[in-house]
Structures are given as structure tokens and as C-alpha cells.
């Protein structure tokens, strides 16, 4: 995550952001399903999480 979220491309695309909050938003749903022993999220759900994260910042995926 560090390599991606702290890269020059990410900083250009996302603008100024709180790294810890961004990490929580992206990883939180995955951790929740694991801790709550829910069915693991599939690839499509992972893509949706990233798309929603980017859309919230006005970045098209």
C-alpha cells in the first residue's frame, strides 16, 4: 500500500489526503469480513471498493 498510495502518481491523482484514513477506507472492508468470519469478498468487491474510494476523491478509474 505504501508504494502505491505514497507514489508521485497517487499524490498527483488524489491530491492532499490523510494516508491513515485512506488505508482504513481501502483495507477496512477486507479486515471486517475476516474478523467477523464473513464470506471473503471477491475480486469484484475489491474493485468496487477501490472505484468508490477514487470516485469519492473525484478520480475516475
N, C-alpha and C positions, 0 to 999 in steps of 0.2 A: 504494500500500500504506500509506503514512504516513497519508493521510486516513482510511482505514478502520481500520487497527489502532490508531491513536492517538486515535480519536474517543471521546467520552464513552460512547456506546452500547457500543463494543467493550470499553472498560475495565470498564464495569458487567457485561457478559456474561462476559468472560474472567477477570476478577479481575486479580490481580497476575501478570505474566508477563514474560519476557525478550523484548524486541522482536526482537533479532537472531536468537534461536533460532526464534521464531515465523516470521520471514521465511524463514529457511533451510528450515524444515519445509514451508512453503507453496510456495516457489519452487524448492527443490532438485530435486524430480522433473522439473520442466519444463526446468531447466538441464541436468540429467543427460541427458535424451533428446536435447537439442540437441548437447551436447558429444560424446556417444557416437554421434552420427549415427544414432540410432534413429528409428523412425517416430514422428512427433509425437503427443502424447497428444491425444485428442479432448475435446470438451466434457464428456462423461460422466465421463472420468477426472479432469478438473479439479474437477467437482462432488464426486467421491468423495474427492479429496484434502482439500477444504475440509470435507466431512462428517466425515472421520476426524479432522482437526485439532480440530474443535469437539467431537466425541464424546470425545476424549482429555481435554478440559477440562470434561467434564460439561455441555456446552451442547447442547441439541437444535437441529437445523437446521430 
